[in-house]
């Protein structure tokens, strides 16, 4: 898979619906565990959500657990 993740990707969606979400903390947790975007995951944003797209299912599952209180 390249940086565009052409193929299977495992997505963790965090919606902007909650007020006072600790966005810096959420992003810091992902960076601490998975490093900078590019090798293991990529991230995108929209007006509706923050999206982490993982190459491996194992990383996806770990991120889901890591961010479970925000999902």
PDB file of N, CA, C and O in Angstrom:
ATOM      1  N   UNK A   1       0.833  -1.184   0.000  1.00  0.00           N
ATOM      2  CA  UNK A   1       0.000   0.000   0.000  1.00  0.00           C
ATOM      3  C   UNK A   1       0.876   1.245   0.000  1.00  0.00           C
ATOM      4  O   UNK A   1       1.909   1.292   0.668  1.00  0.00           O
ATOM      5  N   UNK A   2       0.467   2.218  -0.731  1.00  0.00           N
ATOM      6  CA  UNK A   2       1.195   3.478  -0.723  1.00  0.00           C
ATOM      7  C   UNK A   2       0.516   4.458   0.223  1.00  0.00           C
ATOM      8  O   UNK A   2      -0.398   4.071   0.950  1.00  0.00           O
ATOM      9  N   UNK A   3       0.935   5.701   0.229  1.00  0.00           N
ATOM     10  CA  UNK A   3       0.369   6.712   1.110  1.00  0.00           C
ATOM     11  C   UNK A   3      -1.111   6.945   0.885  1.00  0.00           C
ATOM     12  O   UNK A   3      -1.802   7.444   1.773  1.00  0.00           O
ATOM     13  N   UNK A   4      -1.609   6.587  -0.300  1.00  0.00           N
ATOM     14  CA  UNK A   4      -3.029   6.741  -0.585  1.00  0.00           C
ATOM     15  C   UNK A   4      -3.848   5.559  -0.086  1.00  0.00           C
ATOM     16  O   UNK A   4      -5.078   5.602  -0.109  1.00  0.00           O
ATOM     17  N   UNK A   5      -3.181   4.513   0.360  1.00  0.00           N
ATOM     18  CA  UNK A   5      -3.824   3.317   0.880  1.00  0.00           C
ATOM     19  C   UNK A   5      -4.777   2.713  -0.134  1.00  0.00           C
ATOM     20  O   UNK A   5      -5.925   2.408   0.188  1.00  0.00           O
ATOM     21  N   UNK A   6      -4.301   2.541  -1.358  1.00  0.00           N
ATOM     22  CA  UNK A   6      -5.135   1.885  -2.360  1.00  0.00           C
ATOM     23  C   UNK A   6      -5.200   0.407  -1.999  1.00  0.00           C
ATOM     24  O   UNK A   6      -4.189  -0.295  -2.039  1.00  0.00           O
ATOM     25  N   UNK A   7      -6.338  -0.038  -1.661  1.00  0.00           N
ATOM     26  CA  UNK A   7      -6.535  -1.396  -1.181  1.00  0.00           C
ATOM     27  C   UNK A   7      -7.329  -1.327   0.114  1.00  0.00           C
ATOM     28  O   UNK A   7      -8.008  -0.336   0.383  1.00  0.00           O
ATOM     29  N   UNK A   8      -7.240  -2.378   0.910  1.00  0.00           N
ATOM     30  CA  UNK A   8      -7.994  -2.427   2.152  1.00  0.00           C
ATOM     31  C   UNK A   8      -7.393  -1.474   3.171  1.00  0.00           C
ATOM     32  O   UNK A   8      -6.189  -1.504   3.427  1.00  0.00           O
ATOM     33  N   UNK A   9      -8.225  -0.638   3.745  1.00  0.00           N
ATOM     34  CA  UNK A   9      -7.832   0.238   4.840  1.00  0.00           C
ATOM     35  C   UNK A   9      -8.860   0.082   5.949  1.00  0.00           C
ATOM     36  O   UNK A   9     -10.029  -0.206   5.693  1.00  0.00           O
ATOM     37  N   UNK A  10      -8.421   0.273   7.155  1.00  0.00           N
ATOM     38  CA  UNK A  10      -9.279   0.118   8.322  1.00  0.00           C
ATOM     39  C   UNK A  10      -9.460   1.504   8.934  1.00  0.00           C
ATOM     40  O   UNK A  10      -8.485   2.144   9.328  1.00  0.00           O
ATOM     41  N   UNK A  11     -10.697   1.964   9.013  1.00  0.00           N
ATOM     42  CA  UNK A  11     -10.996   3.352   9.347  1.00  0.00           C
ATOM     43  C   UNK A  11     -11.502   3.542  10.771  1.00  0.00           C
ATOM     44  O   UNK A  11     -12.374   2.811  11.242  1.00  0.00           O
ATOM     45  N   UNK A  12     -10.936   4.540  11.444  1.00  0.00           N
ATOM     46  CA  UNK A  12     -11.415   4.986  12.747  1.00  0.00           C
ATOM     47  C   UNK A  12     -11.943   6.398  12.542  1.00  0.00           C
ATOM     48  O   UNK A  12     -11.185   7.310  12.215  1.00  0.00           O
ATOM     49  N   UNK A  13     -13.254   6.576  12.736  1.00  0.00           N
ATOM     50  CA  UNK A  13     -13.925   7.870  12.550  1.00  0.00           C
ATOM     51  C   UNK A  13     -14.181   8.511  13.900  1.00  0.00           C
ATOM     52  O   UNK A  13     -14.667   7.856  14.822  1.00  0.00           O
ATOM     53  N   UNK A  14     -13.856   9.784  14.019  1.00  0.00           N
ATOM     54  CA  UNK A  14     -14.211  10.544  15.216  1.00  0.00           C
ATOM     55  C   UNK A  14     -15.010  11.740  14.738  1.00  0.00           C
ATOM     56  O   UNK A  14     -14.488  12.615  14.048  1.00  0.00           O
ATOM     57  N   UNK A  15     -16.273  11.771  15.109  1.00  0.00           N
ATOM     58  CA  UNK A  15     -17.158  12.839  14.644  1.00  0.00           C
ATOM     59  C   UNK A  15     -16.969  14.092  15.491  1.00  0.00           C
ATOM     60  O   UNK A  15     -16.633  14.021  16.674  1.00  0.00           O
ATOM     61  N   UNK A  16     -17.189  15.231  14.863  1.00  0.00           N
ATOM     62  CA  UNK A  16     -17.061  16.521  15.530  1.00  0.00           C
ATOM     63  C   UNK A  16     -18.262  16.829  16.415  1.00  0.00           C
ATOM     64  O   UNK A  16     -18.376  17.955  16.900  1.00  0.00           O
ATOM     65  N   UNK A  17     -19.152  15.888  16.643  1.00  0.00           N
ATOM     66  CA  UNK A  17     -20.430  16.138  17.303  1.00  0.00           C
ATOM     67  C   UNK A  17     -20.304  16.586  18.759  1.00  0.00           C
ATOM     68  O   UNK A  17     -21.182  17.291  19.258  1.00  0.00           O
ATOM     69  N   UNK A  18     -19.250  16.202  19.438  1.00  0.00           N
ATOM     70  CA  UNK A  18     -19.138  16.526  20.856  1.00  0.00           C
ATOM     71  C   UNK A  18     -18.412  17.852  21.048  1.00  0.00           C
ATOM     72  O   UNK A  18     -17.398  18.126  20.406  1.00  0.00           O
ATOM     73  N   UNK A  19     -18.954  18.661  21.941  1.00  0.00           N
ATOM     74  CA  UNK A  19     -18.273  19.907  22.280  1.00  0.00           C
ATOM     75  C   UNK A  19     -17.192  19.609  23.314  1.00  0.00           C
ATOM     76  O   UNK A  19     -17.273  18.632  24.059  1.00  0.00           O
ATOM     77  N   UNK A  20     -16.200  20.456  23.343  1.00  0.00           N
ATOM     78  CA  UNK A  20     -15.095  20.322  24.300  1.00  0.00           C
ATOM     79  C   UNK A  20     -14.331  19.014  24.153  1.00  0.00           C
ATOM     80  O   UNK A  20     -13.809  18.485  25.134  1.00  0.00           O
ATOM     81  N   UNK A  21     -14.262  18.490  22.933  1.00  0.00           N
ATOM     82  CA  UNK A  21     -13.467  17.292  22.688  1.00  0.00           C
ATOM     83  C   UNK A  21     -11.999  17.669  22.792  1.00  0.00           C
ATOM     84  O   UNK A  21     -11.593  18.710  22.275  1.00  0.00           O
ATOM     85  N   UNK A  22     -11.197  16.847  23.447  1.00  0.00           N
ATOM     86  CA  UNK A  22      -9.774  17.146  23.575  1.00  0.00           C
ATOM     87  C   UNK A  22      -9.001  16.727  22.311  1.00  0.00           C
ATOM     88  O   UNK A  22      -8.265  15.741  22.329  1.00  0.00           O
ATOM     89  N   UNK A  23      -9.175  17.479  21.225  1.00  0.00           N
ATOM     90  CA  UNK A  23      -8.590  17.101  19.938  1.00  0.00           C
ATOM     91  C   UNK A  23      -7.075  16.978  20.002  1.00  0.00           C
ATOM     92  O   UNK A  23      -6.501  16.079  19.387  1.00  0.00           O
ATOM     93  N   UNK A  24      -6.421  17.868  20.737  1.00  0.00           N
ATOM     94  CA  UNK A  24      -4.969  17.778  20.867  1.00  0.00           C
ATOM     95  C   UNK A  24      -4.565  16.470  21.538  1.00  0.00           C
ATOM     96  O   UNK A  24      -3.597  15.827  21.131  1.00  0.00           O
ATOM     97  N   UNK A  25      -5.306  16.087  22.560  1.00  0.00           N
ATOM     98  CA  UNK A  25      -5.020  14.835  23.269  1.00  0.00           C
ATOM     99  C   UNK A  25      -5.258  13.626  22.369  1.00  0.00           C
ATOM    100  O   UNK A  25      -4.463  12.687  22.371  1.00  0.00           O
ATOM    101  N   UNK A  26      -6.331  13.642  21.612  1.00  0.00           N
ATOM    102  CA  UNK A  26      -6.634  12.542  20.692  1.00  0.00           C
ATOM    103  C   UNK A  26      -5.502  12.370  19.680  1.00  0.00           C
ATOM    104  O   UNK A  26      -5.000  11.265  19.474  1.00  0.00           O
ATOM    105  N   UNK A  27      -5.116  13.462  19.063  1.00  0.00           N
ATOM    106  CA  UNK A  27      -4.043  13.397  18.060  1.00  0.00           C
ATOM    107  C   UNK A  27      -2.714  13.008  18.698  1.00  0.00           C
ATOM    108  O   UNK A  27      -1.943  12.252  18.105  1.00  0.00           O
ATOM    109  N   UNK A  28      -2.436  13.515  19.899  1.00  0.00           N
ATOM    110  CA  UNK A  28      -1.193  13.172  20.591  1.00  0.00           C
ATOM    111  C   UNK A  28      -1.130  11.676  20.905  1.00  0.00           C
ATOM    112  O   UNK A  28      -0.078  11.054  20.754  1.00  0.00           O
ATOM    113  N   UNK A  29      -2.247  11.101  21.340  1.00  0.00           N
ATOM    114  CA  UNK A  29      -2.271   9.663  21.630  1.00  0.00           C
ATOM    115  C   UNK A  29      -1.933   8.850  20.389  1.00  0.00           C
ATOM    116  O   UNK A  29      -1.139   7.911  20.448  1.00  0.00           O
ATOM    117  N   UNK A  30      -2.540   9.216  19.265  1.00  0.00           N
ATOM    118  CA  UNK A  30      -2.278   8.484  18.024  1.00  0.00           C
ATOM    119  C   UNK A  30      -0.814   8.646  17.615  1.00  0.00           C
ATOM    120  O   UNK A  30      -0.170   7.673  17.222  1.00  0.00           O
ATOM    121  N   UNK A  31      -0.291   9.854  17.705  1.00  0.00           N
ATOM    122  CA  UNK A  31       1.113  10.097  17.350  1.00  0.00           C
ATOM    123  C   UNK A  31       2.071   9.329  18.254  1.00  0.00           C
ATOM    124  O   UNK A  31       3.065   8.787  17.772  1.00  0.00           O
ATOM    125  N   UNK A  32       1.793   9.274  19.544  1.00  0.00           N
ATOM    126  CA  UNK A  32       2.657   8.566  20.485  1.00  0.00           C
ATOM    127  C   UNK A  32       2.748   7.077  20.188  1.00  0.00           C
ATOM    128  O   UNK A  32       3.811   6.470  20.323  1.00  0.00           O
ATOM    129  N   UNK A  33       1.633   6.497  19.787  1.00  0.00           N
ATOM    130  CA  UNK A  33       1.593   5.052  19.563  1.00  0.00           C
ATOM    131  C   UNK A  33       2.001   4.672  18.139  1.00  0.00           C
ATOM    132  O   UNK A  33       2.730   3.699  17.943  1.00  0.00           O
ATOM    133  N   UNK A  34       1.533   5.434  17.143  1.00  0.00           N
ATOM    134  CA  UNK A  34       1.706   5.032  15.748  1.00  0.00           C
ATOM    135  C   UNK A  34       2.707   5.876  14.963  1.00  0.00           C
ATOM    136  O   UNK A  34       3.012   5.553  13.815  1.00  0.00           O
ATOM    137  N   UNK A  35       3.222   6.953  15.560  1.00  0.00           N
ATOM    138  CA  UNK A  35       4.163   7.814  14.862  1.00  0.00           C
ATOM    139  C   UNK A  35       3.441   8.785  13.933  1.00  0.00           C
ATOM    140  O   UNK A  35       2.219   8.931  13.981  1.00  0.00           O
ATOM    141  N   UNK A  36       4.222   9.436  13.097  1.00  0.00           N
ATOM    142  CA  UNK A  36       3.661  10.388  12.147  1.00  0.00           C
ATOM    143  C   UNK A  36       2.875   9.684  11.055  1.00  0.00           C
ATOM    144  O   UNK A  36       3.177   8.538  10.725  1.00  0.00           O
ATOM    145  N   UNK A  37       1.874  10.341  10.488  1.00  0.00           N
ATOM    146  CA  UNK A  37       1.117   9.739   9.383  1.00  0.00           C
ATOM    147  C   UNK A  37       2.026   9.413   8.199  1.00  0.00           C
ATOM    148  O   UNK A  37       3.004  10.112   7.935  1.00  0.00           O
ATOM    149  N   UNK A  38       1.688   8.357   7.506  1.00  0.00           N
ATOM    150  CA  UNK A  38       2.422   7.994   6.298  1.00  0.00           C
ATOM    151  C   UNK A  38       2.731   6.523   6.197  1.00  0.00           C
ATOM    152  O   UNK A  38       2.364   5.881   5.213  1.00  0.00           O
ATOM    153  N   UNK A  39       3.405   5.968   7.200  1.00  0.00           N
ATOM    154  CA  UNK A  39       3.795   4.564   7.125  1.00  0.00           C
ATOM    155  C   UNK A  39       2.695   3.613   7.568  1.00  0.00           C
ATOM    156  O   UNK A  39       2.359   2.668   6.855  1.00  0.00           O
ATOM    157  N   UNK A  40       2.137   3.862   8.740  1.00  0.00           N
ATOM    158  CA  UNK A  40       1.142   2.939   9.294  1.00  0.00           C
ATOM    159  C   UNK A  40      -0.286   3.418   9.091  1.00  0.00           C
ATOM    160  O   UNK A  40      -1.218   2.614   9.087  1.00  0.00           O
ATOM    161  N   UNK A  41      -0.459   4.720   8.924  1.00  0.00           N
ATOM    162  CA  UNK A  41      -1.799   5.281   8.777  1.00  0.00           C
ATOM    163  C   UNK A  41      -1.708   6.624   8.072  1.00  0.00           C
ATOM    164  O   UNK A  41      -0.637   7.220   7.958  1.00  0.00           O
ATOM    165  N   UNK A  42      -2.850   7.080   7.607  1.00  0.00           N
ATOM    166  CA  UNK A  42      -2.986   8.454   7.135  1.00  0.00           C
ATOM    167  C   UNK A  42      -4.191   9.047   7.851  1.00  0.00           C
ATOM    168  O   UNK A  42      -5.020   8.320   8.399  1.00  0.00           O
ATOM    169  N   UNK A  43      -4.280  10.339   7.842  1.00  0.00           N
ATOM    170  CA  UNK A  43      -5.408  10.991   8.493  1.00  0.00           C
ATOM    171  C   UNK A  43      -5.954  12.090   7.596  1.00  0.00           C
ATOM    172  O   UNK A  43      -5.210  12.759   6.879  1.00  0.00           O
ATOM    173  N   UNK A  44      -7.245  12.258   7.651  1.00  0.00           N
ATOM    174  CA  UNK A  44      -7.909  13.325   6.909  1.00  0.00           C
ATOM    175  C   UNK A  44      -8.984  13.930   7.805  1.00  0.00           C
ATOM    176  O   UNK A  44      -9.419  13.317   8.780  1.00  0.00           O
ATOM    177  N   UNK A  45      -9.395  15.125   7.461  1.00  0.00           N
ATOM    178  CA  UNK A  45     -10.467  15.777   8.199  1.00  0.00           C
ATOM    179  C   UNK A  45     -11.505  16.301   7.224  1.00  0.00           C
ATOM    180  O   UNK A  45     -11.234  16.493   6.039  1.00  0.00           O
ATOM    181  N   UNK A  46     -12.676  16.524   7.742  1.00  0.00           N
ATOM    182  CA  UNK A  46     -13.732  17.180   6.990  1.00  0.00           C
ATOM    183  C   UNK A  46     -14.533  18.007   7.991  1.00  0.00           C
ATOM    184  O   UNK A  46     -14.180  18.071   9.168  1.00  0.00           O
ATOM    185  N   UNK A  47     -15.574  18.619   7.541  1.00  0.00           N
ATOM    186  CA  UNK A  47     -16.433  19.373   8.461  1.00  0.00           C
ATOM    187  C   UNK A  47     -17.245  18.445   9.350  1.00  0.00           C
ATOM    188  O   UNK A  47     -17.865  18.903  10.310  1.00  0.00           O
ATOM    189  N   UNK A  48     -17.256  17.155   9.053  1.00  0.00           N
ATOM    190  CA  UNK A  48     -18.057  16.182   9.800  1.00  0.00           C
ATOM    191  C   UNK A  48     -17.242  15.301  10.753  1.00  0.00           C
ATOM    192  O   UNK A  48     -17.768  14.842  11.768  1.00  0.00           O
ATOM    193  N   UNK A  49     -15.963  15.061  10.437  1.00  0.00           N
ATOM    194  CA  UNK A  49     -15.216  14.071  11.207  1.00  0.00           C
ATOM    195  C   UNK A  49     -13.698  14.219  11.042  1.00  0.00           C
ATOM    196  O   UNK A  49     -13.199  14.951  10.188  1.00  0.00           O
ATOM    197  N   UNK A  50     -13.003  13.489  11.902  1.00  0.00           N
ATOM    198  CA  UNK A  50     -11.572  13.250  11.803  1.00  0.00           C
ATOM    199  C   UNK A  50     -11.432  11.765  11.490  1.00  0.00           C
ATOM    200  O   UNK A  50     -12.052  10.932  12.150  1.00  0.00           O
ATOM    201  N   UNK A  51     -10.630  11.432  10.499  1.00  0.00           N
ATOM    202  CA  UNK A  51     -10.525  10.042  10.048  1.00  0.00           C
ATOM    203  C   UNK A  51      -9.086   9.576  10.109  1.00  0.00           C
ATOM    204  O   UNK A  51      -8.194  10.226   9.563  1.00  0.00           O
ATOM    205  N   UNK A  52      -8.853   8.445  10.774  1.00  0.00           N
ATOM    206  CA  UNK A  52      -7.570   7.765  10.767  1.00  0.00           C
ATOM    207  C   UNK A  52      -7.752   6.495   9.938  1.00  0.00           C
ATOM    208  O   UNK A  52      -8.603   5.663  10.251  1.00  0.00           O
ATOM    209  N   UNK A  53      -6.949   6.347   8.876  1.00  0.00           N
ATOM    210  CA  UNK A  53      -7.034   5.170   8.000  1.00  0.00           C
ATOM    211  C   UNK A  53      -5.772   4.328   8.191  1.00  0.00           C
ATOM    212  O   UNK A  53      -4.668   4.775   7.882  1.00  0.00           O
ATOM    213  N   UNK A  54      -5.940   3.128   8.692  1.00  0.00           N
ATOM    214  CA  UNK A  54      -4.823   2.247   9.005  1.00  0.00           C
ATOM    215  C   UNK A  54      -4.629   1.185   7.939  1.00  0.00           C
ATOM    216  O   UNK A  54      -5.590   0.696   7.344  1.00  0.00           O
ATOM    217  N   UNK A  55      -3.361   0.834   7.706  1.00  0.00           N
ATOM    218  CA  UNK A  55      -3.029  -0.230   6.759  1.00  0.00           C
ATOM    219  C   UNK A  55      -3.342  -1.600   7.351  1.00  0.00           C
ATOM    220  O   UNK A  55      -3.825  -2.489   6.650  1.00  0.00           O
ATOM    221  N   UNK A  56      -3.065  -1.769   8.645  1.00  0.00           N
ATOM    222  CA  UNK A  56      -3.247  -3.097   9.242  1.00  0.00           C
ATOM    223  C   UNK A  56      -4.440  -3.132  10.185  1.00  0.00           C
ATOM    224  O   UNK A  56      -4.756  -2.152  10.859  1.00  0.00           O
ATOM    225  N   UNK A  57      -5.074  -4.258  10.211  1.00  0.00           N
ATOM    226  CA  UNK A  57      -6.215  -4.451  11.101  1.00  0.00           C
ATOM    227  C   UNK A  57      -5.773  -4.394  12.557  1.00  0.00           C
ATOM    228  O   UNK A  57      -6.518  -3.912  13.410  1.00  0.00           O
ATOM    229  N   UNK A  58      -4.570  -4.880  12.852  1.00  0.00           N
ATOM    230  CA  UNK A  58      -4.047  -4.853  14.215  1.00  0.00           C
ATOM    231  C   UNK A  58      -3.929  -3.411  14.721  1.00  0.00           C
ATOM    232  O   UNK A  58      -4.337  -3.115  15.844  1.00  0.00           O
ATOM    233  N   UNK A  59      -3.375  -2.516  13.901  1.00  0.00           N
ATOM    234  CA  UNK A  59      -3.261  -1.107  14.286  1.00  0.00           C
ATOM    235  C   UNK A  59      -4.637  -0.465  14.439  1.00  0.00           C
ATOM    236  O   UNK A  59      -4.867   0.328  15.353  1.00  0.00           O
ATOM    237  N   UNK A  60      -5.542  -0.815  13.539  1.00  0.00           N
ATOM    238  CA  UNK A  60      -6.928  -0.320  13.629  1.00  0.00           C
ATOM    239  C   UNK A  60      -7.552  -0.712  14.966  1.00  0.00           C
ATOM    240  O   UNK A  60      -8.162   0.118  15.639  1.00  0.00           O
ATOM    241  N   UNK A  61      -7.397  -1.976  15.347  1.00  0.00           N
ATOM    242  CA  UNK A  61      -7.990  -2.447  16.598  1.00  0.00           C
ATOM    243  C   UNK A  61      -7.356  -1.760  17.802  1.00  0.00           C
ATOM    244  O   UNK A  61      -8.055  -1.397  18.749  1.00  0.00           O
ATOM    245  N   UNK A  62      -6.038  -1.580  17.771  1.00  0.00           N
ATOM    246  CA  UNK A  62      -5.351  -0.901  18.860  1.00  0.00           C
ATOM    247  C   UNK A  62      -5.825   0.545  18.978  1.00  0.00           C
ATOM    248  O   UNK A  62      -6.045   1.034  20.086  1.00  0.00           O
ATOM    249  N   UNK A  63      -5.982   1.229  17.854  1.00  0.00           N
ATOM    250  CA  UNK A  63      -6.451   2.612  17.876  1.00  0.00           C
ATOM    251  C   UNK A  63      -7.883   2.696  18.384  1.00  0.00           C
ATOM    252  O   UNK A  63      -8.225   3.627  19.113  1.00  0.00           O
ATOM    253  N   UNK A  64      -8.710   1.754  18.015  1.00  0.00           N
ATOM    254  CA  UNK A  64     -10.089   1.718  18.493  1.00  0.00           C
ATOM    255  C   UNK A  64     -10.134   1.595  20.011  1.00  0.00           C
ATOM    256  O   UNK A  64     -10.952   2.239  20.668  1.00  0.00           O
ATOM    257  N   UNK A  65      -9.261   0.774  20.559  1.00  0.00           N
ATOM    258  CA  UNK A  65      -9.189   0.640  22.020  1.00  0.00           C
ATOM    259  C   UNK A  65      -8.635   1.917  22.639  1.00  0.00           C
ATOM    260  O   UNK A  65      -9.168   2.417  23.630  1.00  0.00           O
ATOM    261  N   UNK A  66      -7.565   2.441  22.051  1.00  0.00           N
ATOM    262  CA  UNK A  66      -6.906   3.644  22.552  1.00  0.00           C
ATOM    263  C   UNK A  66      -7.861   4.837  22.621  1.00  0.00           C
ATOM    264  O   UNK A  66      -7.823   5.618  23.572  1.00  0.00           O
ATOM    265  N   UNK A  67      -8.710   4.968  21.616  1.00  0.00           N
ATOM    266  CA  UNK A  67      -9.616   6.120  21.524  1.00  0.00           C
ATOM    267  C   UNK A  67     -11.067   5.777  21.880  1.00  0.00           C
ATOM    268  O   UNK A  67     -11.971   6.560  21.589  1.00  0.00           O
ATOM    269  N   UNK A  68     -11.297   4.639  22.495  1.00  0.00           N
ATOM    270  CA  UNK A  68     -12.665   4.161  22.732  1.00  0.00           C
ATOM    271  C   UNK A  68     -13.529   5.159  23.493  1.00  0.00           C
ATOM    272  O   UNK A  68     -14.735   5.215  23.254  1.00  0.00           O
ATOM    273  N   UNK A  69     -12.966   5.939  24.387  1.00  0.00           N
ATOM    274  CA  UNK A  69     -13.790   6.893  25.141  1.00  0.00           C
ATOM    275  C   UNK A  69     -14.267   8.055  24.281  1.00  0.00           C
ATOM    276  O   UNK A  69     -15.159   8.796  24.695  1.00  0.00           O
ATOM    277  N   UNK A  70     -13.693   8.232  23.087  1.00  0.00           N
ATOM    278  CA  UNK A  70     -14.065   9.330  22.197  1.00  0.00           C
ATOM    279  C   UNK A  70     -14.925   8.889  21.018  1.00  0.00           C
ATOM    280  O   UNK A  70     -15.447   9.728  20.283  1.00  0.00           O
ATOM    281  N   UNK A  71     -15.075   7.578  20.832  1.00  0.00           N
ATOM    282  CA  UNK A  71     -15.814   7.061  19.673  1.00  0.00           C
ATOM    283  C   UNK A  71     -17.299   7.003  19.941  1.00  0.00           C
ATOM    284  O   UNK A  71     -18.067   6.592  19.071  1.00  0.00           O
TER     285      UNK A  71
END
